[in-house]
Amino acid sequence: MPRLEEVANVALRVPSILVLDLLYKYDIEGLTDRLKAKNEDMLFKYKYLIWNLYYIGHLVNVVVLTLPLRHIVTLYLHVLAALLLYMGHQISKDYVREELQYGYEGPVYLDSLAFNRFVSAMTSQIILSTLCAFLMKTRKVWLFSAHILPLLARFCAVPPASLLTVNTFSMGLTGAGTTVFLLSHLFLPYRLARAAYAQLVHMEVFELYRLLAVGISLWNQFAVPVLFSVFWFVLFIVQLCSDTMDGNASLGHQGILFFLLTSVSECCATPYSLLGLTFVVSYLALGLLNLCKFYLGGHAAVQNENVMHRGVTEGVTLLLLALQTGLLDMQALQRTFLLSIILFIVVTSTLQSMIEITDPVLLALGASRNRSVWKHFRGLSMCLLLLVFPVFMAYKISQFFHMDFWLLILVSSCMLTSLQVTGTMLIYSLFMVELFRTDPIESLDEVIYWVNAVSRVLEFLVALCVVAYGAWESLFGEWSWMGASVIIIHSYFNVWLRAQSGWRSFLLRQEAAKKINSLPRATAHQLQLHNDVCSICFQDMGSAVITYCGHFFHGNCLRKWLYVQETCPMCHQAIRPTLPGQGGAPTADSDLPVQDELQNEDNEVPQETDDTPAVPDPTELQEETETCCGTNHQPVEPRGGDHHHVGPGGDLAWSCTSGSTGHKEPQSVNGESGSWVEAPERAEGDSQSHHSGNASLLNSQTDVKSWTENSYNDVTQPYSG
């Protein structure tokens, strides 16, 4: 029953929206002009009546649309009973006309043909009266039997000439009863509104947050998205059938794509149909994104919902673009071409969301050494689709329109999608190449950084072109407050924050490289005396740098650590470039710190100092880490400040978020090759900035993926994983 109530809640409200849509499209001005052309007096008499009926029709349908479900069911039952009564009077009217044509004035039971006609009509009338009583939930069938009077009169041998008078009397009787019923319920909408207002006062919902709660509750109760989606699908199917029957010749000449676009444009000529198309696009985008998740990760991936991947962005983008460009006021052909551009932008936004879903999955497969061929095939096939489809879209849109500057921005935004997929596949290829190498790729992280830097720079240039073109149009073209506000928002989020974040990322990397270059390199003798693994990646050290506090690390590992904070990973002393005249780090000839440590380890005599904290043994450190963070078979959730992640090869990668402004993604360790690479997960801020950037499409009709607002994620995770 709850499922049936949900279906009825939507199905019974759709006719009200259909009537509102028809009233909006009806040309009342044209009707009054035709009346004026016929007779001035007629226009004076009926003009205000027509307009009042027009507004009353809107009001009645809005009231019916917002009624509770039980009242809507009652209303439809009364309407159905009224239709049955009308059908009964039509049957009586047809019976009287046939009797007059037959001309038999004797008793009906003496003539077989007249008797058969009488029995058929009486049976139909009794069934209709019984149905009316059943719908009204009463046993007083006689209340709905006025239309039987002509048949009863004929059965009592009333002459056929008098049956017309009896039929007119029965119709008047039914009309009088209907009028009394309507007058008795004339103030029912007022009483319902007063009861609703009293309930709101009793609930004390006239505070802002309570009003919002009531609005959300009504939104869910009326199932507004589903309601308008069903309304639009009904409208589209009717329009499609009409166009198919009327335009078979044009279908062959124009092609199926243009034919569908024309039908869709005809179904968004009113605010109600445009709102329905908005919800339909939102649901289609949600279904496409869920299908992508299911294809890549199965049913479990669909359950893990992201608030930015629910199709809302695509629907809102279409609605705002339609309102900004005046889609409702255009002619059918102009609306078709403009709608094709808007749908192009919406599909581009959906492809961006699909990249955000596919990118971390594919890079995780490459970094985690997953041997499942089927998983790799699914990820690569999805990337190939996202690589080819934007190119196909750009080709199609260039065939429809003449290429100018703003269309070039649209095509460039679409081609950036293919560029991002190309970068993802290149990084995946590097991971797979490293998998089959015996020695690690030393500069793998630098290659990954610059691959993504090229993509980000191109995105930034497209966003800058959008701002420049929008500003030019605002200054020398049509200016509006909405357009100016969109340009300002787009300039802040997609240009200023991108430039600021990218420049900060570049400076931090330069600072980290400067610090690494200022540290001395460990000699072979020092590495032999140290005889330990790197405390960050737990791999053997063929080369290392020595910090000021005497700790040994791989140069690349320490550089990644310095992207996060400026302290030693072991003792948390500051690591800064050496200034002239100041004491530097231990030189290559100074073996004292290493010899002291080796002597302490050999003699197993702990030494306590006041200045330098004790350095933990790497074996103990690894055991402690496994105790806190779990092993490769028993991972646990990271805690508070420090995050640890056990790599696929059983190795451990450390990351610390203290002193940072964002969330540091987990890092993975390549156990066989010893290459310490960042985990391929796309930053959440990148997704949010992408969707906030859709507002810029109002002026430029383009959708460019936003640079992440979080500088920390840009530094520690330079590629969109």
Buried (B, 14 or more C-beta within 10 A) or exposed (E): EEEEEEEBBBEBBBBBBBBBBEBBEEEBEEBBEEBEEEEEEEBEEBBEEBEEEBEEBEEBBEBBBBBEBEBBBBBBBBEBBBEBBBBBBEBBBEBBBEBEEEEEEEEBEEBEEBBEBBEEBBEBBBEBBBBBBBBBEEEEBEEBBBBBBBBBBBBEEBEBEEBBEBBEBBBEBBEEBEEEEEEEEEEEBEEBEEEEEEEBEEEEBEEEEEEEEBEEEEEEEBBBBBBBBBBBBBBBEEBBEEBEEEBEEEBEEEEEEBBBBBBBBBBBBBBBBBBBBBBBBBBBBBEBBBEBBEBBBEEEBBEEEEEBBBBBBBBBBBBBBBBBBEBBEBEEEEBBBBBBBBBBBBBBBBBBBBBBBBBBBBBBBBBBBEEEEEBBEBBBEBBEBBBEBBBEBBEEBBEBBEEEEBBBBBBBBBBBBBBBBBBBBBBBEBBBEBBEEEEBBEEBBBBBBEBBBEBBEBBBEBBBBBBBBBBEBBEEEEEEEEBBEBBEBBBEBBBEBBBEBBEBBBEBBEBBBEBBEBBBEBBEEBBEBBEBBBBBBBBEBEEBBBBBBBBBBBBBBBBBBBBBBBBBBBBBBEBEEBEEEEEEBBEEEBBEBBEEBBEBEEEEEEEEEEEBBEBEEBEEBBEEBBEEBBEBEEEEEBEEEBBBBBBBBEBBBBBBBEEBEBBBBBBBBBBBBBBBBBBBBBBBBBBBBBBBBBBBBBBBBBBBBBBBBBBBBBBBBBBBB
